[in-house]
Structure formats: structure tokens, C-alpha cells
Amino acid sequence: MATYIYETTDPAKPVQRFEIQQGMKEPALTRHPESGEPIRRVITGGLGYLAKTPSGTAGGIGGAGGMVGGSGACGVGCGCH
């Protein structure tokens, strides 16, 4: 189960944010489960995944730091380090 952030969208009322746990394959909600108000899922930026590489620098998937493999990841000899 993942935790998603939703917010109310009624322009006549103040925006209220709340969290709901849902399965990742479940469709986004369009109505508040208790009040029935219209809502939308809020897209937020995550921190991503960081790991120590053999060289001791921090690297993330798709970022610098010597990680090899995966889509968009660079490796040794790519010229960006």
C-alpha cells in the first residue's frame, strides 16, 4: 500500500490536504470518502534513492556517482564525472 496526498478542490472553501493509503494499481479518488467533496491527487517530489558507490560518493539512479546500469544511469568512462 502507498500513501497518497489529496486535496479538496471546491473553490468556495479553503483547500484541505489529507493522506489516504491505497494500492498502487487503484485509480485516483475523485471524491472525499467521508464528505463526498471533489478532490484531486497531489503530485509531490520524492527524495529518490541514494546509495554509496564503491568510490565512496553518493549516487542515485540516473545521477552521477559511479552507479552502473539501469535506464538513464551513467557508468565509468561516460565523461560526466
MOCORVEN-V180124 format. One record per residue. N is the residue number from 1. PHI is phi as a letter, one per 20 degrees, with the letter a starting at -180 (none if undefined). PSI is psi in whole degrees, -180 to 180 (NA if undefined). Layout:
n & phi & psi
N & PHI & PSI
N & PHI & PSI
This chain:
n & phi & psi
1 & none & 139
2 & d & 154
3 & d & 123
4 & d & 147
5 & e & 132
6 & c & 159
7 & b & 151
8 & f & 152
9 & c & 9
10 & f & 114
11 & f & -17
12 & e & -7
13 & c & 157
14 & f & 147
15 & f & 133
16 & c & 131
17 & d & 148
18 & b & 164
19 & d & 146
20 & c & 137
21 & e & 129
22 & b & 159
23 & f & 149
24 & f & -23
25 & e & -4
26 & f & 142
27 & f & 154
28 & f & 144
29 & f & 152
30 & d & -13
31 & c & 142
32 & f & 131
33 & f & -26
34 & d & -46
35 & e & -21
36 & n & 2
37 & f & 150
38 & f & 138
39 & c & 167
40 & b & 153
41 & f & 136
42 & e & 129
43 & e & 123
44 & c & 156
45 & e & 133
46 & e & 171
47 & e & -21
48 & n & -167
49 & d & 124
50 & d & 141
51 & b & 155
52 & f & 135
53 & e & 168
54 & g & -28
55 & f & -6
56 & n & 2
57 & e & 157
58 & f & 134
59 & b & 149
60 & c & 167
61 & f & 124
62 & n & 4
63 & d & 179
64 & f & 167
65 & p & 6
66 & n & 10
67 & f & 142
68 & d & 143
69 & n & 175
70 & m & 160
71 & f & 123
72 & n & -1
73 & e & 143
74 & d & 162
75 & c & -173
76 & g & 135
77 & n & 7
78 & f & -18
79 & n & -3
80 & e & -9
81 & e & NA
